[in-house]
Amino acid sequence: MSNAHLTRRTLLAGATAVALGAATGTARAAEVPSIWGEFRRTPFTHPQIPYVGRAGCRAGARRFPRPRVVADVTDFGAVADGSTDCAPAINRALAAAGRAGGGTVTIPPGTFRIDDVIRVGASNVVLRGAGSGRTTLYATKNLTELIGAYGSRYGGDKSSWSWAGGLIWLAPSARWDSLVAAIRSRAWPFEGWTGNRRDEWTTLTAVEPARRGEWTITVADPARLRPGRLVLLRLADDPAHTLLQHMAGGGPGPAAYSWADKTKLTSYVPYEWPVRVTRVHGRRVTLERPLPLDVRPEWDPRLTTHVTELTGSGVEGLTLRAVRTPQSPHLLDKGYNGVVLQCAYDCWVDDVTVRDVDNGFGLVAASACTLRRTRVAGRGSHHPYFCREGSHDNLVEDFTVEERTVPAPAGTQLHGINVEGLSSHNVWSRGDMRMGTFDSHRGLPFANVRTDITVDNDGRHGGDASAGPLFGARFTHWNIRVTNGRAGLMRIDGLAPYSATVGINEVTEFDQTDVPDFTGDLHSRLELYGTTDAVRPRNLYEAQRTLR
């Protein structure tokens, strides 16, 4: 990311803050909230603020890998004339790079028509255009046409293309093949790390009890563990649903909540957290990140295998533009979707714009990935960004959701930056949201951070009642500038348990007004309310990076 880009974004956010402060009369000198001092003393175990200082590809590395160029799509027959179907050529070039053990596939400036999904299916393969303003992929077909109708595994007439799949799809080839086969046979799959039926795993070792925030665990048998190996920490729930209670912060409110009838939520358990091993010393195993939850015997904790991950791969420097069609009615999207990372770890997207899409950028069972300098533009979309199916430790930074270019058709829905399905420790940082909302889409996401974002809060959250609570514990909204003064899903001290809202201008309830899922004291914090861009540190994620 260039210094010029950072400067423009800083100036834009600063100008917005000054304008908001002038309008509300609330601008004041920078202040450090007391909760920041508390967090610095206990960064890995703070009750309201999660530790996200290692979120993103390669623990938030500023530079992405630059594998050598091994192919140009024009050498495989791609033509920048806007009318020749170049998908076969692009996919042949990507497959060749995979067979070579990795490398960069370049796309020169121009417009390349694609009539199929572009698939990055091998690790260490990068698809790189000449820049989002210079290279365009023009997509003429949707995923329903290309793969088939995709029903919901929870029943009904919904289209799963409303929240899954992309016209640029980064996923291990074997995993992608199995998903497509299941969809075409109408055996609607689970989409995560352990296969279509969640049974493609074996135990590596049992894990002894440990506490949230610890970096080192004790295992029963370290024989199959080694530094650099990616493993899943797997936690099952017990009949009393104490794991789900723990994700919600524990206490009387979560204990009194009715968990058993939330069938969609309970289908997300066991909780599966991918993490790399960094050191093995006897039975002591050090992890790349601190534990996101306690490890208790009643949850049958174990390290397991998983489907082979995609790692070290990325998409850079291009625009994906879908053929202009009206936005579909809610949950009936045809699948003009943008870029999706699935079963991916340490992968990235940089300087990519999607235009006229149903859904923009997706993280589906993806972890430790970075989306940087991304933009959703055009006719308006259902989910500009979605993060679901147990996606953890991801970073979305310097992102833009543009104002739609056509009015929303009747019966459609706009969410925004979505998170759901037990997804945790994800960060959205330095955002310019000209429409949408902070969409916590039920499914008990927990320990996620939104920071340093300007938002015109005009979207609505979603989520079926059977998916359970909107929020688990340790959600944090830090330095949020709400341009239209709408409180919904911005100020969350009355909604989210053990969470924090810090540095937000005055907002009021109107339109969608939510009630908390849990009774009693939520133990949530509100500091520097009614201020605009006054909180210091200004960006919670950047400040946490310095504490590593």
Disulfide bonds with the S-S distance in Angstrom:
none
